[in-house]
Amino acid sequence: MTDQGGLIQAVGMNGVQRFQMRFDDFDALHASIRDWDLDLVQLQCGVFQAHLTQVVAGEMLVSRARFCSKVEQLGSAPVGYRTFAFLLNPESRIQWRNHEVGGNDIMLFPVGGELHSISESDFHVITFSVPKDTLESHCEAVGCSPKILEREVFRSDPVSMARLRQHFGLFLNLDEVPCVGAVTSDLVELLVRVCYRSRLSESDRVRSNRVMAVDKVRECIAMSKNHLNLQEMTAVSGVSARTLEYAFREQYQMGPKAYFKRFRLHQVRRELCAMRGERRNISEVASEWGFNHMGQFAADYRKLFLELPSQTVRM
């Protein structure tokens, strides 16, 4: 199946399904991505674009994603799988589950698959989801204990990472995949061997007070439509206002008040995209999310999304 607009291409052959998609809307990405529960908050002003390739090969799911904007990623990896991820650009860095992750690192989602990361506009990643039992069997086959799977970040080396990028890139670009089971099994074994030879990350050992403070405020923000002032955020965080400001700038390159505004603007946009045909007006939605000055709201909205709220509703 090929969409004439070039937005979606889906090809099925030899037990392998390949999907290639391009998006300029968060909700369209959320609705189309297979097996992931993914929510995005745009942190950078401008147009959002995403490119996604997913290959379903037997019981494995391989994905390659590129986001052309700085975003906060929330949600979870595929249920019932263990999911690995690594960056395609060796020079890139992201914050992932409170770890600083670079181009020579491999990420392993926890059993529950919880996702929280902050990625820059050059974000380009491969993820590989493997059934838990299959992964443990491969660990035993290469002589390493399944307890290695309790770690979240593996610090590898440039040569091993270049090999991983090459093998997974070839797999994602193949028009046909002969001997699907053997090829995917080789990919799992290669990944396990690279992880087994890696060194333990210091960030796996400890979480700083600043990281935990941001987590507490973020959880409070996610449950609140009403405006939170800095004093209330500080009380929730358990640290001083100065420490909280530094902690947010460390993670998001913006203070907690600016982050809260971006989050609320994103939620307004989501509701506006879903309200076509309804009688509710824009000011009503904005007011529910704590925006009481419509002129300033419209200006902030346009600065972030490069369109007016009324344009979002009409699209």
Buried (B, 14 or more C-beta within 10 A) or exposed (E): EEEEEEBBBEBEEEEBBBBBBBBEBBBBBBEBBBBBBBBBBBBBBBEBBBBBBBBBBBBBBBBBBBBBBBBBBBBBBBEEBBBBBBBBBEEBBBBBBBBEBBBBBBBBBBEEBEBBBBBBBBBBBBBBBBBEEBBBBBBEEEEBEEEBBEBBBBBBEEEBBEEBBEBBEEBBEBEEBEEBEEBBBEBBBBBBBBBBEBEEBEBBEEEEEBBBBBBBBBEBBEEBEEBBEBEBBBBBBEBEBEBBBBBBBEBBBBBBBBBBBBBBBBBBBBBBBEBEEEEEEBBEBBBBBBBEEEEEBBEBBBEBBEBBBEEBBEE
